Amino acid sequence: MGENMKQHLDFKAIDRFSQTVIESIDFTKQSEDIFYDTVDLAEFQDKDAETIFSCLKSEIRLIPFGDYLKRYIYLKSGMSGDYRTIDIREYQHIVIDSFSENDTPKSFVETTAKLSALSKNWLTQAAVNRSVVFLLGFGLNMSAEDVSEFLAKALRERDFNFKDPMEIIYWYCFRNNYKFKKMLMLNQQYRELLPALNSSVYCDRTIGVRDTIKEVEDDETLLLYLSGLKNNSLSSSINMTAWQWFSELYENCKRLIADFYNSDELERQELNKSENSTYRIWTPGNINEGDVEKILCCGTPINSSGNLEKMSASKLSKYFCNKRFSRQHIASLLTKSIAVDRFDLMTLNFFLFSQKYADDNKNRYIAFVDSTNEILRDCMMGELYVTNPYECFLLMCTLSDCPLATYADVWEMSFDEYERFYVL
């Protein structure tokens, strides 16, 4: 299956950091090799869940942010040898020198920490927040494309938020190779702007906003656009395109669950064989957060309080944390208390595709990848990335004979109290 699968691997990306494939730091190729080796194993179809669980436990690793940063510095500075064995102090020196050359401060806010200490943290941390990536963008003189790579792949977050004034200013500066001081000047000018009247920017689709911004050629036009973002009654924290996709996918999932329930009701009626028996007809409106949790989290054990077992009990918690559709998580999404992320969208889409293309695993996989990438691109979230363990997990499940059952089984195997029943 592997060679055929490679022909349709739409999420495979050419590393923008280097045109030369360097085996030890080509994270995408390493992950793809693991993916192909797993789904091509002879026992995959007979023991798909066990094979996937074993791969997630033993083969796949979550690449820390520090490795992405080391790789970038390694390639940009023309280092040689194995990037993993180079003394961290060499990387620190490059960061410190670059920040000095580009006249970039060590932080966006006042701090007593030294740049040497901060740079060591960045080079060793598993994760950082977005502001660190933007600061590094100025300090290391990154292009807008470089920063986008870090946001989407190293942080596993959305690309530049073109409804956030500061991120627009950052992007504008990176695209035009402007330095930190220019960014501060533009930020100050933005703060002094009067709000534009009747602006509808926050209601526009994300890609439309991005395309408009990308046509900006000068500071004056940029500031004119930014004035439309100064309406304090609106928020840039919610990606309206992502919310629209979530709403559509969630409604489709509720419709599918209602069909499950109606099928069960009919089966009970047939078993009952009573002329007077009645059965309930389910509609999407009858499906609530608890019903969705019951389907998508059926592999997670329930504790004595009736809630899903805590994630810390899972052997795969470092990969699956914040990825499950508990009723509490769904409620927070529906009330917009939290923003929709890429994992919410791909999980809902996976559930829908898990019920399609019966007996045609390959076409199911191809269709799922195409559909999910279309959604993620529309939301400015980057395409499926096999290097991310959870995304690799969904892709493997999609290739199994019964994707939803496989998905649930792997979740179940990951919890301590169940793992002893499976011998891998």
N, C-alpha and C positions, 0 to 999 in steps of 0.2 A: 504493500500500500504506500510505502514511504515516497518512492519516486513520483508516483501519481499525485500524492498529496502536495509535494513540493511545487508542482506545476501550478497549483491553485492557491498557494499560500499568499493571499493578498496582503496580509499584515507584515510580511517581511520587508524590512527597511534597509536601505543602504546607509551605512554610518556616515553622517555628515561631517564627523570629526576627522575622518581620514579616508582617502580613496584606496589605501592599501589595507588589505585584510591582515591584521596581526592576530594570530590565533589566540594568544593568551588573553587578549582584551576585547575580543569580539563577542560581547555578551549575547547578542541576538543569535549568532551561529551556535554558540555553546548550548543555549536553551532549545533551539530548533533540533539539534542533534539528539538531545535527551528526549524531546517530544516524539521525534520519528522513531527512535529506538524503542520507546514505550509502546506506541500504538502499533508498531510492526511486529512486536513479540507474538510468537505463535499462540501463547496463552491469553492474549489480550481479550479476545471475544468471549472466551470461556470464563475467565477470571478478571473481567475488566476492572471492577471496583478494587479488588485486592492489588492488581498491578498498578493502578493509579495511586492508591494509598502508599504503596511501597516506594513508588517514584517520588511522590511529594515528601515522604519522610526521609529518603536516603539520597536522592539524586539532585533534586532542585534546591536552590538556595535563593533567598531574597537578597539581591545585590544591594549593599549599603550605599548611601549617598556618597560616602567618602571614596568608594571605588570609582564612581562616575567622575568625581572631581579629579582624582589621580589620573585617570585615563585621559581626561581632557588636557590636563597640564602636560602629561607625558607626550601626547601627540603634538600639541601646539608648540612645545619647546624643543621637539626633535630629540628626545631622550632615546636611549637604546637599552637593550636588555629586558629583563622581566620587570614590568612596572610594580609588581607585588613585592619584589625584593629590594627595591630602591629605598634608601634611608628616608624616612618621613621628613627629616630636616632639610633634605634637598627640595622637596615639594614646598615646605614652609618658606624657604628662602625665595623661591620663585614667586610665591604668592605675595610676600612682603615687598619684594622688588617691584612687582607689577603694580601693586596698589600705590606705591610711591611714584612710579613713572606716570601713572594715570591720574595722579592727584585725587585719590579716592580715600575717604576716611575709613576707619576700621569698623564703623557701625553707623546706622541711621540715627541712633540716639546716643546720648552721652553714656560713656562707660569707662571704668577704670581698668578694664582688662586690656592686656597688651595684644597687639596684632599677632604676635608669635603664638600666644595661647589660643586666640580665636581661630587662627588658621589651623592649628593642630586639631582643634575640635571639629572643624569643617571636614578635615581630611580623614577623620576616624569615626564620625557619627554615622549611625544607621539612617537617620532622617533629620532634616532641617525644615524650617518654615520657608515660605515663599520669599520673604524679605531677604533672607540670606542669599538666595539665588540671584535676586536683582542686584544686591550689593556686589556679589562676585561678578556679575555681568559688567558692572562698571570697573571694578578693580582689575579684572583680567581682560578687559577690552573685548568682550564677547560681541558677536553679531546677534541680531534679533533671532536668527535661526538657531544659534547655539543656545540661547536662553530658553527658547521653545523646547529644545531637546531635553534640557534639564527639568523643566516643569512637567513635561509629559512622561518622561521615562525615569528620571532619577527620583522625582517626587511622586510620580503616578497621579498627578493632578491635571486640571484643565490647563489649556494654553493661556496666553495673555487674556485677561478679562477686559474686553473692549467696551465694557460699561462701567469700568472703574477708572476714574480720572487719573489716578497715579499710575496705574499699569499702562494706560494709554501713553502717558508722558514717558514712562520707562521705554516702551516699545519704540516710540518716535525717536528717542535719543539713541537707542541701540541701532536702529535702522540707519540713522544718519551719522553714526560714529561720534556722537556728542558726548562730552565728558560729564562727570558728576556735577560740576558747577553749573553747567548749562541746564541740567535737570532741576537743580535748586531754583534757578532763575525762572524757569517755566512753571514750576510749582507755585512760586510766589505770585506770578502773574495770574495763574488760575485762581488762587485764593482771593485776589482782588477783583475778580470778574463779578458782574451782576448776573443773576440767573436769567437765562433766556425764557421768554414767555411761551406757553403752550408747547413745550418740548415733549415729544413722544418717544424719545430715544430708548427709554427703559422698556417700552412696549414692543420695540422692534426686534426682529429675529437676530440672533447672535451673528450669523454669517453676513447679514446685510449691514450690520453695524461695522463689522470688521472690514468689509469691502469699502465702505465709505471712508473709514479712517485711513485705509491704505492709499487712498487717492490724495491725502493731504500732502502738500509739498512745502509748506512754509509755516512759520510760527503763528502768523496771524490767522490763517485758516484753522490751524489746530486749536487755538484759543477760542475761536468762534464756535467750533464744535463743542469744546469742553463746557462752554457756557450753558449748553443744553443739559448738562449733567448736574447742574447746581440746584435742582429742585429738591429741597430737603425732605419733601413728603414722599419721595420715592427712594427705593433702595437698589443698590447694585449687587447686593449679596446673592440675589436669586437670578440664576440663569433662566430667562423666560423660555428659551428654546428647549433647554433640558427639562424644564417643568412641563412643557407641552408634550414632549416625548414621553415623559414619565406618566402623565395623565392618560395618554393614549394606550401605552403598554399595560398600565395597571388595569384599565377598563377591559382590555382584551383578556387579561389574565383572570379577572373576575368572571368574565363570560365563559371562559374555559372551565373554571372551577364549578360554575353553575351547571355546565353540561355534565361534569363528573357526577355531581350530586343527583341530577335528574336520571342519569344512567343507573345509579345505585337504587333510586326509588323504583324505577321500572323493574329492576331485577328482584327487588323485595316483593313487588306486587305479583310477579310471575311465580315466585316461590310460594306465596301465600295462597294463590289460586282461589281466592274468594271473590264472588261477584260483587260483594258490597265493599270490598277493600278500597280505600282511597289512598292517594299518595300526593305528596307535596310537589308543586312545580316551582323550581328555583329560577330566579332571574339574577342578572348581575347586581341589581339593587339589593338583593338579599344577602350578598356576600360581603362580609366585613373583614377587618384586619385580622381577626382571629382565624378566620377560614383560610386566608392567604398564608398565615404563619403555619397552619396545620399542614398545608400542602408543601410549601417550600422548605419548611424546617422539620419535616417528618423524621429525619435521621438524627435529630438532636434530642437527647433524653430530657424528660420533664422532671423538675425537682418537686419537693413536697409542697411547695407553695403554688404549684401549677404553672410555673414559669419555665422557660428554657434553661437548661443547665448552664452555668457560667462558662464563658469561653476559655477561661484559664484551665479548665479540666480537659481541654482538647489538645491532642498531640500536635495539631496543626494550627494552634491559636495564632502563631506569629504570621501565618498566611491568611487565615480566615477571619481574624478579628475585624469587627465592624463590617462584615460582608453578609451577614445573615439577615433575613427578613422577619425579624420578630414583630409582633403586633405593635410594640412600643416604637420601634424604628419606623414602621409604616405610618403610624399616627403622627410622628414628628415630620415626616415628609409631606403628608397631606395638609398639615396646618402650616407648612413652610417654616417650621421652627428650625429646620436644618435644610441645607441645600442638597439638591439631587446630585449625586456624583456618578462617575462612569460605571462603578460597580453595581449601583442600583439599576441602571439602564441595561447593562449586559446580562444581569441575572434574570430580570424580567423577560428579556428577549430570549434568553436560553430556555426558560420555562415554556414559552410559546413554541419554540422550535423543537423542544423535546417531544412534542406530540405530532410532529410533521415528518413526512418522508419515511414512513414505516418501511423497513427492509431495504432502505437505501441510505446507509450511513454516510457514504461519501458525499452525495448530493445534499444531504441535510447539513453536513459540515460546511460545504461551500456556500450554501444559501445563508447559513447562520453568520458566517464570517462577513459575507457581502452586506447583509442587512445590518449587522451590528456596527460595522465600519461606517456605513452610511449615516447611522444615527450619531455615532461619536464624532464624526467629521462635522456634522451639522451643528453639534454643540460645542465645537472647538475643543474637544477633549482628546484628540489623537486617536489613532486606530488601535485595534487590539494588539497587545504587545506580549508575545509568547514568553518573554523573560520574566514577566510578573507571574508568580506561582498560581495565584487564584485564576488568572485569565487562562493560563496553560491548563489548569484543572478543568475549566468549563469546556475548553476545546477538546480535551481528551474525552470528557463525558459525552460530548456531541457525537463523537465517532463510535460510541458503544451502541449495542443493540437496543438498550432501553435507557436512554440518557437520564431521565428523571430518577429512575430507580438506582442507577449507578451513582448519581449525584448524592442521593440520600444515603446510600450504603457507605460511601467514603466519609461523609459527615459522621455517621454512626460509628464507624471504625476508629475515628479520631479521638473518641472519648475513652478515657481509661477503663471504665467499667465494661466496655464492649470489646476493647482491643484483644483481650485474652481469648476471645472466641475465634479469632482468625489467625491462622498460621500462614505466614507469607513465605 
